[in-house]
Amino acid sequence: MKKLKELKGPSLTVKWAFASSFFIFVVFTIFAVITYKTSVNLIVAKEENNVERTMSEVASRLANSDQELTLVRTYRNLTKNDAGTTSIYDRTSTIDGNLMKIDSFISELGQAPLSLFVYNLNEDLVFKTHENDLALIDTQRKAPTIVTLDGITGFLSIQPIYSKGTRERIGYAQTFYELTSFYEIRSKLLLTLIILEVVSLILSSVLGFFLSAYFLQPLKVLRDTMETVRKNPQSTVHMPELNTNDELSDLADIFNEMLDRMRLYIEQQERFVEDVSHELRTPVAIIEGHM
């Protein structure tokens, strides 16, 4: 059997597989980018809200003091409830809900990423929640802003403290919330999305190739049949019957009908040529007999 004529370019199976892979790649890339951006923005917004809420609570508690902030006054006011009357360290009875609120706030101040610094009017550090020191960056109010200090990126927030009683400025509060864990989560999320995208690209390529090969198999059979007829018009080959009940099935039926008509025309032409040849031979034979 002679080898079929090679295609001039990539087969339809390869093109279909490539197109489906490219489509899935684009869709998944858009999905990954949206997921990444949304997740990052939500995490950043959550951390920013936590810093702002913590600073608001700190400022509210420190404002209960009528005098310039010191270590003792800062400690005393931070460990008081909203009414400013009882410390969690010396209370003997309290409302459970109130106690839980204070414990939650104190534990929040003890977070490893969160550092609280309190300064007096001379901008001297009088209180801190961790061992590291940080000078007062500014005396004006500063909403949570992402900055880099000593190579560490985080949210910096500054709040001047005004006494609720005298309305006078009594000190400053400054918080710095490290975003190291956030950047680790962001890197892991990005790596996970990249891995998933590569895996989806490979799987879509393989799946697309096999699906296209399966669905386009009738076209390959049709091409092979047409190539056989082109080389040998006398061949009795036909397209096998397809039970797909779709356009390819109709195409196979139409092609078989065309083959039958073509062969009928060829047979009629051959019969006509034979008849003409026979009619021409008879007069010639008579003439030769008289010669």
C-alpha positions as CSV (number, residue, x, y, z in Angstrom):
1,M,0.0,0.0,0.0
2,K,1.4,3.4,-1.0
3,K,2.0,5.9,1.7
4,L,-0.6,8.7,1.9
5,K,0.4,12.2,0.9
6,E,1.8,14.1,3.8
7,L,0.0,17.2,5.1
8,K,1.4,20.6,4.1
9,G,1.1,21.9,7.7
10,P,0.1,20.8,11.3
11,S,-2.8,18.5,11.4
12,L,-6.2,19.6,12.6
13,T,-5.8,17.5,15.7
14,V,-2.7,19.4,16.7
15,K,-4.3,22.8,15.9
16,W,-7.4,21.9,17.9
17,A,-5.3,20.7,20.9
18,F,-3.2,23.9,20.7
19,A,-6.2,26.1,20.5
20,S,-8.0,24.4,23.4
21,S,-4.8,24.6,25.5
22,F,-4.3,28.2,24.7
23,F,-7.9,29.0,25.6
24,I,-7.7,27.2,28.9
25,F,-4.3,28.8,29.6
26,V,-5.8,32.3,29.1
27,V,-8.9,31.6,31.1
28,F,-6.9,30.1,34.0
29,T,-4.4,33.0,33.9
30,I,-7.2,35.5,34.2
31,F,-8.7,33.5,37.0
32,A,-5.4,33.2,38.8
33,V,-4.6,36.9,38.5
34,I,-8.1,37.8,39.8
35,T,-7.7,35.3,42.7
36,Y,-4.2,36.5,43.5
37,K,-5.1,40.2,43.5
38,T,-8.4,39.7,45.4
39,S,-6.7,37.5,48.1
40,V,-3.8,40.0,48.5
41,N,-6.1,43.0,48.7
42,L,-8.4,41.3,51.2
43,I,-5.5,40.2,53.5
44,V,-3.9,43.7,53.3
45,A,-7.3,45.4,54.1
46,K,-7.9,43.0,57.0
47,E,-4.4,43.7,58.5
48,E,-4.9,47.5,57.9
49,N,-8.3,47.4,59.7
50,N,-6.7,45.4,62.6
51,V,-4.0,48.0,63.0
52,E,-6.4,50.9,62.8
53,R,-8.8,49.3,65.3
54,T,-5.9,48.6,67.7
55,M,-4.6,52.1,67.4
56,S,-8.1,53.5,68.0
57,E,-8.4,51.4,71.2
58,V,-5.0,52.3,72.4
59,A,-5.7,56.0,71.9
60,S,-9.0,55.8,73.6
61,R,-7.5,54.1,76.7
62,L,-4.5,56.4,76.9
63,A,-6.8,59.4,76.6
64,N,-8.2,58.6,80.1
65,S,-5.1,60.1,81.6
66,D,-5.2,63.8,82.6
67,Q,-1.4,64.1,82.7
68,E,1.6,63.6,80.4
69,L,2.1,59.9,79.6
70,T,4.6,57.9,81.6
71,L,5.4,54.2,81.9
72,V,3.1,53.8,84.9
73,R,0.2,55.9,83.5
74,T,0.5,54.1,80.1
75,Y,0.5,50.7,81.7
76,R,-2.4,51.6,84.0
77,N,-4.6,53.0,81.3
78,L,-3.9,50.2,78.8
79,T,-5.0,47.6,81.4
80,K,-8.2,49.3,82.3
81,N,-11.6,48.6,80.8
82,D,-13.7,51.1,78.9
83,A,-15.0,52.6,82.1
84,G,-11.4,53.1,83.2
85,T,-11.9,51.7,86.7
86,T,-10.5,48.2,87.1
87,S,-7.3,46.5,86.1
88,I,-7.4,42.9,85.0
89,Y,-4.4,42.3,87.3
90,D,-6.0,43.3,90.6
91,R,-9.8,42.8,90.0
92,T,-11.6,40.3,92.1
93,S,-14.9,40.3,90.3
94,T,-16.1,41.5,86.9
95,I,-18.6,40.9,84.2
96,D,-17.5,38.0,82.0
97,G,-18.0,39.8,78.8
98,N,-16.0,42.8,80.0
99,L,-13.1,40.6,81.1
100,M,-13.0,38.8,77.8
101,K,-12.8,42.0,76.0
102,I,-9.9,43.2,78.0
103,D,-8.1,39.9,77.7
104,S,-8.6,40.0,74.0
105,F,-7.1,43.5,73.7
106,I,-4.1,42.7,75.9
107,S,-3.4,39.6,73.9
108,E,-3.7,41.5,70.7
109,L,-1.1,43.9,71.9
110,G,1.1,40.9,72.6
111,Q,1.1,39.7,69.0
112,A,4.6,39.1,67.7
113,P,4.1,41.2,64.5
114,L,2.6,44.1,66.3
115,S,4.8,46.6,68.2
116,L,3.3,49.4,70.2
117,F,5.4,52.5,71.2
118,V,4.2,55.2,73.5
119,Y,6.0,58.6,73.8
120,N,5.8,61.6,76.1
121,L,5.5,65.2,74.9
122,N,9.3,65.3,74.5
123,E,9.0,62.4,72.1
124,D,10.9,60.1,74.5
125,L,9.9,56.4,74.5
126,V,8.2,55.6,77.7
127,F,6.5,52.3,76.9
128,K,6.9,49.5,74.3
129,T,5.4,46.0,73.9
130,H,8.6,44.4,72.5
131,E,12.3,44.8,73.1
132,N,13.1,46.7,69.9
133,D,13.1,50.5,70.0
134,L,11.7,52.8,67.4
135,A,11.9,56.6,67.4
136,L,8.8,58.6,66.8
137,I,8.5,59.1,63.1
138,D,6.1,62.1,63.1
139,T,4.0,64.0,65.6
140,Q,1.1,64.3,63.2
141,R,-1.6,61.7,62.9
142,K,-0.7,59.1,60.4
143,A,-3.2,56.5,59.1
144,P,-1.9,52.9,58.7
145,T,0.6,53.1,55.8
146,I,3.0,50.5,54.4
147,V,6.6,51.6,55.0
148,T,10.0,49.8,55.3
149,L,11.9,50.3,58.5
150,D,15.3,48.7,59.0
151,G,14.6,46.4,56.1
152,I,11.3,45.3,57.5
153,T,8.1,46.2,55.7
154,G,4.9,46.8,57.7
155,F,2.0,49.1,58.6
156,L,3.0,52.2,60.5
157,S,0.4,54.2,62.3
158,I,0.8,57.3,64.5
159,Q,-1.7,58.9,66.8
160,P,-1.3,62.0,69.0
161,I,-3.0,61.4,72.4
162,Y,-5.3,64.0,73.8
163,S,-6.7,63.8,77.3
164,K,-10.4,63.3,77.5
165,G,-10.5,65.6,80.6
166,T,-8.2,68.5,79.7
167,R,-8.3,68.2,75.9
168,E,-4.5,68.8,76.0
169,R,-2.0,66.7,74.2
170,I,-0.3,64.3,76.6
171,G,1.8,62.1,74.4
172,Y,2.0,60.0,71.2
173,A,1.2,56.4,70.3
174,Q,2.9,54.6,67.4
175,T,2.3,51.1,66.1
176,F,4.3,49.1,63.6
177,Y,2.8,45.9,62.3
178,E,5.2,43.6,60.4
179,L,4.0,42.2,57.1
180,T,6.6,39.4,57.0
181,S,4.0,36.6,57.3
182,F,1.8,38.4,54.7
183,Y,4.6,38.4,52.2
184,E,5.3,34.7,52.9
185,I,1.6,33.9,52.4
186,R,1.6,36.0,49.2
187,S,4.7,34.1,47.9
188,K,3.2,30.7,48.6
189,L,-0.1,31.7,47.0
190,L,1.7,32.9,43.9
191,L,3.8,29.7,43.7
192,T,0.7,27.6,44.2
193,L,-1.1,29.4,41.4
194,I,1.9,29.1,39.0
195,I,2.1,25.3,39.7
196,L,-1.6,24.9,39.2
197,E,-1.4,26.8,35.9
198,V,1.5,24.7,34.6
199,V,-0.3,21.5,35.6
200,S,-3.6,22.7,34.0
201,L,-1.7,23.6,30.9
202,I,-0.1,20.2,30.6
203,L,-3.4,18.4,31.4
204,S,-5.4,20.5,29.0
205,S,-2.8,19.9,26.2
206,V,-2.9,16.1,26.7
207,L,-6.7,16.0,27.1
208,G,-7.2,18.4,24.2
209,F,-5.0,16.2,22.0
210,F,-6.8,13.0,22.8
211,L,-10.3,14.6,22.5
212,S,-9.5,16.2,19.2
213,A,-8.0,12.9,17.9
214,Y,-11.2,11.1,19.0
215,F,-13.7,13.6,17.5
216,L,-11.7,14.2,14.3
217,Q,-11.1,10.5,13.6
218,P,-13.9,10.5,11.0
219,L,-12.3,13.3,9.1
220,K,-9.0,11.4,9.0
221,V,-10.9,8.3,7.6
222,L,-12.6,10.6,5.1
223,R,-9.2,12.0,4.0
224,D,-7.7,8.5,3.7
225,T,-10.7,7.4,1.6
226,M,-10.5,10.4,-0.7
227,E,-6.7,9.8,-1.1
228,T,-7.4,6.2,-2.1
229,V,-10.0,7.2,-4.6
230,R,-7.7,9.9,-6.0
231,K,-5.0,7.3,-6.7
232,N,-7.3,4.6,-7.9
233,P,-10.7,5.8,-9.2
234,Q,-11.7,2.2,-9.9
235,S,-11.5,1.3,-6.2
236,T,-14.7,0.2,-4.5
237,V,-13.7,1.8,-1.2
238,H,-16.4,3.6,0.8
239,M,-16.6,5.7,3.9
240,P,-17.6,3.5,6.8
241,E,-21.0,4.2,8.3
242,L,-20.8,6.7,11.1
243,N,-23.4,6.5,13.9
244,T,-22.7,9.9,15.4
245,N,-25.8,11.5,13.9
246,D,-24.1,14.8,13.3
247,E,-22.6,16.8,10.5
248,L,-19.7,14.3,10.0
249,S,-22.2,11.5,9.6
250,D,-24.1,13.5,6.9
251,L,-20.8,14.3,5.2
252,A,-19.9,10.6,5.1
253,D,-23.3,9.7,3.5
254,I,-23.0,12.5,1.0
255,F,-19.4,11.4,0.1
256,N,-20.5,7.8,-0.4
257,E,-23.4,8.9,-2.6
258,M,-21.0,11.0,-4.7
259,L,-18.7,8.0,-5.1
260,D,-21.5,5.8,-6.2
261,R,-22.6,8.3,-8.8
262,M,-19.0,8.8,-10.0
263,R,-18.5,5.1,-10.4
264,L,-21.8,4.8,-12.3
265,Y,-20.7,7.6,-14.7
266,I,-17.4,5.8,-15.2
267,E,-19.1,2.5,-15.9
268,Q,-21.5,4.1,-18.4
269,Q,-18.6,5.8,-20.1
270,E,-16.7,2.5,-20.4
271,R,-19.8,0.8,-21.7
272,F,-20.2,3.5,-24.3
273,V,-16.6,3.3,-25.4
274,E,-16.9,-0.5,-25.8
275,D,-20.1,-0.1,-27.8
276,V,-18.6,2.5,-30.1
277,S,-15.5,0.3,-30.5
278,H,-17.6,-2.7,-31.5
279,E,-19.7,-0.7,-34.0
280,L,-16.5,0.6,-35.6
281,R,-14.9,-2.8,-35.8
282,T,-17.8,-4.4,-37.7
283,P,-17.6,-2.1,-40.9
284,V,-13.9,-2.4,-40.9
285,A,-14.1,-6.2,-40.9
286,I,-16.6,-6.2,-43.8
287,I,-14.4,-3.9,-45.9
288,E,-11.3,-6.0,-45.1
289,G,-13.3,-9.1,-46.2
290,H,-14.0,-7.6,-49.7
291,M,-10.5,-6.7,-50.3
